[in-house]
Amino acid sequence: MAVYPKIADIIASALPCEVEKVKLDASLIDDLGAQSIDFLDIVFRLERAFKVKIPRGKIIEEARGNLTQAEFEQAGVVTPAGLDRLKTFLSEVPPARFASPQKVADIPRLFTTETFCKIVIRQQHATPPPADAKPA
């Protein structure tokens, strides 16, 4: 995964922690000690480094897929259908990390370094090249 080393450096400098601790499967919150404010810093740094836009709330919105809000969660808890969708979307997360019931507020605890690699790659593919880019 070509973006991984750069993302690992960004996460390590944002948290701060040793870059060696930033494994693909490391939970940013549980393994690396990230706080919610750190996610904003990491996303900002990723946007700048990779020249992509990562809208706030994008991960959970994409995880929800074609499920409506009510189909995905009720009273702050992810529904069984929502949990299935979340496990599919966050396929890099070991199944044992998903809670039952899974609170929506705890979804960021699932995010790993690989989650951010996948987001950056998706956004790179979704972002059109700059207008001044020469065709290949």
N, C-alpha and C positions, 0 to 999 in steps of 0.2 A: 504494500500500500504506500505509494509514493508520498502522500500527504502526511503520513504518520509521524516521521521525524520532526517535521516543522510544527505539527500540532502538539507533539509531546513537549517541544521546547517552549511553546506558547503557554501551555497549561502549567508547566513547571515554573516558569517565571511569574505567572499570574498568581499562583497559590501561596507562597513560593515553596517549592519542594525540590528534591533531587530529581533530575530528569530520568534517572534509572527507575524511580518508583512509578513513573507514568507509563504503565503497561497498557496494552490495548484493552484488556478486560478490567482495568482498575475503575471502581466506582469513584467518581469525582468527590462525592460527599463522604461515603463510608470509608474508602481507602486513602483518599488524598486530603480529606479535611476541608473541602470547599464549602463555602457558605453561599446563600442565594445571591449575594452581591457579587461574588466571584464569577458567577455565570455571565453576568452583564459584561464584566471586564473581559472574560475569555471570548465571548461572542464578538465584542468590539475589536479585539486583537485579531480574531480569525477573519473578520470582515476586511480589516485593513491589510492583513498579510496575503489573503487569497483573492482580494478584490471581488468579493461576493456580498450579497445582502442577505442577512438571516433575520427575518422579521421576528419580533418578540412573540412568544407563544406558538411559534411555527412547529416545534417538535410535537407538542401535544395535539395541535390541529392536524398535522400529518398523521400522527399515530391513530387518531380517531377515524381517519379515512372517510368512507361514505356513510358511517354511522352518524345519526343525529346526536345532538348533545344529550338528549334523554336516553337514547339507546346506549350511549357510551358511559354515562355516569348518572347516578341518582343520589341526591343528598350528600355529595362529596365522595361517594364510593363508586369505584369502577364496577360496572355491571359485568356479569359473566361474558356477554358478547364483547364488551369493551376490553376485558382482560385477554380474551382470545386474540383480539385485534392488536392489542398492545404487545403481546408476546410475539406475534408475527412481525410487527413493525420493528421492535427492539430485539430482533433475533440474535443479536450479539450478546444479550444479557442472559446469564445462566438461569434456567427455570426456577431454581431454588431462591433466587433473589426476589421473585414476585411474591407479594403477600396476599393472603386471602382472609379477610377482604383487603383489597388494594385501595388505599385512599388516594384521591386525585392529587392532594397536596404532597404526597410522598413519591409521585412519579419521578421527580428530578433525582431522587436517591438511586434510581436505576441507571442513570446516564453514565456511560463509560467513555473512556478516551475514544474507543471505536465508534461510539454514537456520534461524536463530533466529527470524526473522519468521514462517516457516511453523510452527514449533513453538508459538510463542505463539498464533497464530491457531487452530491445531488444539486447543490446550488451552482456549482461550476457548470454543470450540464444544463441547468435551467437559465443561466445568465447568458444573453447574447454577447458575442464578442464586441469590443469597443468599435465605434464607427470608423476610427482611423486604422483598424486592423486590416492588414493586407490578406486577401484570400490565398489559400494554400495552393 
